[in-house]
């Protein structure tokens, strides 16, 4: 049972994490390159606790990261969306995609939906992305979304020793960018 919002994009569904996501999440978290900037490789039992943490944040805060599901196959693509644990440096939209789905534009597609949700539904006035200075792929995605590097920030323990930069933008900037994209989109013929 899905107990929370469900967002749809052309190729993806974003929904509250569920127990059935464990296998995909565990594969994602076992990949050394994927986890290099996300706190390191995790065991299956650590992933289970992380999955429960995401699901629990939905109950406690009313929002958390979504599980991203490929609509055509039902496969777990990644986890992304709103994130703000206690002590976090801001209202973040973060992302992480299973290596089998990297390079397909899924992170960009899903993050647009998540940022729209955070601004339009949650009413956030600012969105940040905590990104390691050498995480080129996430920096490229942040730039593509229109975010800018606002300088160094710190995460709370146990991540306090990881260097991160605060990328982000205001909700007003996001709305302006989205309106410009809509205005420049080709008209559909129906």
Phi, psi and omega in degrees: 000130178270120182244078181159184182291154174231125178249143178238138169242184181305317186245353191228158169238134175248124181215169178300137178302145181228163181304326181294351179277352188303315183300311179296318180297319180294320176297314178304310185284348178270350183276116185301315182293317179299319186270000183305322181254010183239031176093005177092166181302142181240147175284165179301321180292324175294321178296319177303314179296322177295320176298316178295324177298315178297314180296319179295325178297328175299318181287322185276312184266335185092003175201160176185185177294148176269155161276134180258126185240133176287121186296323184291330186241341186079007182282146177286122183265322183171190176228135183196160177130203186294140183206125177203071175295166178307131178084001181292149186284006179167184177275102188261145160248112181249171182208155174197127185239137176306138184302334179293341183248002180294146176082009181256002182082008181293319181299317179296311181301312182288323181293325175302312179298318181293320179292319174303316180299314182296320181282311188279326183258311181280341178076024179295141178263348181210146176231131176241164173224116178276111188231132175298141184301337180256012179271082187300321183292317179290324176297318178298319178294316179302316179297318180298328178282350181095007179281155179235156178282117182258012176108178183289144174221174179234142174265157178286164175303144011268012183258009187296341181267354178277125177288132178219150173254151179265098173269149177171188180196161178281160176298324179298317178296319179298314180298318179298315180296317180295321178295320178295321178296318180295321181292330182267355180288142178295144179290141179274146179261126184223000000 
